[in-house]
């Protein structure tokens, strides 16, 4: 079978179309216009919904970012608290004393032990000098440690990208 054999031809239909060609063309044109308008409306509604969801997502991300910054600041403030720092310093000194005792107890060469002894003497002399310097001041002159709250720099947002209109 060829393509021409498959065609359906109705003489009445052909005559009707010829007689009413203008009306049929006008109906097709109206239908095309209605479809274009419907497409534009749907596209506008979709764009509006998309923009709304995008704004919601950006707000959610901004809130999460702010919450993360707050938590990071709280952790940072905890580590920089003067009371915590005092304990960290005590821990560091205890660790150095423990390492010094360990070096003295281990079977190291005499040169290493001499170096550890010199370091111990230097620490002792530094502590004595610090004590002498701080003993000259009265308790009323000494200010308590001041807690410093450091804020991270605010990052500027990049300008929004231009929207592509169709």
MODELLER restraints for C-alpha pairs under 7 A, 6 or more apart:
rsr = mdl.restraints
at = mdl.atoms
rsr.add(forms.Gaussian(group=physical.xy_distance, feature=features.Distance(at['CA:77:A'], at['CA:149:A']), mean=6.81, stdev=0.5))
rsr.add(forms.Gaussian(group=physical.xy_distance, feature=features.Distance(at['CA:81:A'], at['CA:147:A']), mean=6.30, stdev=0.5))
rsr.add(forms.Gaussian(group=physical.xy_distance, feature=features.Distance(at['CA:82:A'], at['CA:145:A']), mean=6.34, stdev=0.5))
rsr.add(forms.Gaussian(group=physical.xy_distance, feature=features.Distance(at['CA:82:A'], at['CA:147:A']), mean=6.39, stdev=0.5))
rsr.add(forms.Gaussian(group=physical.xy_distance, feature=features.Distance(at['CA:100:A'], at['CA:116:A']), mean=6.46, stdev=0.5))
rsr.add(forms.Gaussian(group=physical.xy_distance, feature=features.Distance(at['CA:103:A'], at['CA:113:A']), mean=6.70, stdev=0.5))
rsr.add(forms.Gaussian(group=physical.xy_distance, feature=features.Distance(at['CA:104:A'], at['CA:113:A']), mean=6.26, stdev=0.5))
